[in-house]
Amino acid sequence: MSEAFERGMKVRREVLGDAHVDRAEAAKTDLDLPFQTLITEGAWGTVWASDGISRRERSMLTLALLAATGNFDEIPMHIRATARTGASKSDVLEAFQHVAIYAGVPKANHALKLAKATYKEMEDEA
């Protein structure tokens, strides 16, 4: 594996947690192996591995971008990651308020609904 892949797996585990990554790795097939390699190297091994901004800030940006672009399926995973990135509930609210103003209230409202449900699940699991 490439250096970017190895770095990406390390960062991915630090941000998403071993259990999540282990489940994702177990579900990999020949069909999605190239895609999984791409996101591990690109997203996790390059963007998330950068020290240009903090993981807290990166987490907030990621959640805002997911909400603004309507990519809601990834929001619960990244809400769970806030437990390891340092982004607080108020940070997430701030990010979604920016989404409301700059990308639309319905998107921010739906993202906030997903965040509330995910935080509740996290509390129930604790």
N, C-alpha and C positions, 0 to 999 in steps of 0.2 A: 504494500500500500504506500501511497505517497505521503510526504511529510504533512501536506495540507489535510489529508484524510486523518492521519494520526492525531494531529492537533485538533481537528474538527470533532473527532470522537471524544477526546478529553473534554473539550468545552461543552459539547452537547450533553455529556453525562453530568457535568457541573451545573448546567443550567436546567436541564429537564429531569435529572435524577436517573439513577441506574435502572429502576424498575421500568420507567417509560422506555428508555433506550433498549433495554433487554427485550421488551415486548415488540418493539418496532423491528429489532434485528431478527427476532424469531419469525416475524411475519414476512421477511424479505423473500422474494422469489427471483428466478432468472429474469422475469419480465421487468421488475422494478429495480434490479441491482444497479444498472447505470444511473437511474434517477437518484437512488439513495446515495450513491457515490458523489454525484453532482452536488446535492444539497449538503452533504457532510463536508465536502471540500470547500464549496462556495459560501454557503450560509454560515456554517459552524466553524470551518477552518480558516476563513478569511474575514468575513464581516463580524461575526460574534467574537472572534479571537483578537480583533483589533483592540488596542488600548487607547484609541483616539477619543472615546467617550466611555463612561462607566457602564457596567451591566445594568444598573438601575435605569440610566437614561436610555440605553438600547432597548430595554424591556418596554419602557413607556412609548418609545418611537414605534416599536414593532406592533404593540397593541393598537396604537392610533392608526397606523397604516393598514393593519388588518381590518379594522372597523371602517375606515374611510373608503377602502376599496371593496367592502362587502364580503371579505373572506372570513366569514364568521366561524367556519368549522375549526379554525386554528386558535380561536380566542381562548377556549377553556384550557388548552395545553399551555398557552403563554400566561394565563392567569395563575395556573398551578406553578409555573416557573418563577413567579414573583416571590415565592417563599425562599428562593435561592438567589434572586437577582437584587433584592433589596428594595424593589418598587413596592411602596405601601398602597393600601386601598385608596388613600387620598391622592397619591400619584396617578393611579389608574383613573380615578374620577377626573382629575385635571386633564389627562390625555383625552378622555372621551368628551369632555366639554369642548376641547379644541376641535375634535371631530364634528361635534354638533354645529359649531359656528362655521367651520371651513369646508365641511363635506356633507353636512345634512343631519338634522335632528333624528330622522328615523334610523339611520345607521348607528348613531351614537346611542340611541335608546335601546336598540336591539343588542348592541355590544354590552351595555350596562346590565341588561337583563341576563345575558350569559355570564357576566362577571359575578353578579349576585348569586346566581344558582351555583356556580363553581366554588365561590367562597363558602357557601353553605355546605356543599359536599365536603370541602376540605375540613371545615369545622366538625362535621359529623364523623369524619374519619379519624380525627385526632383523639 
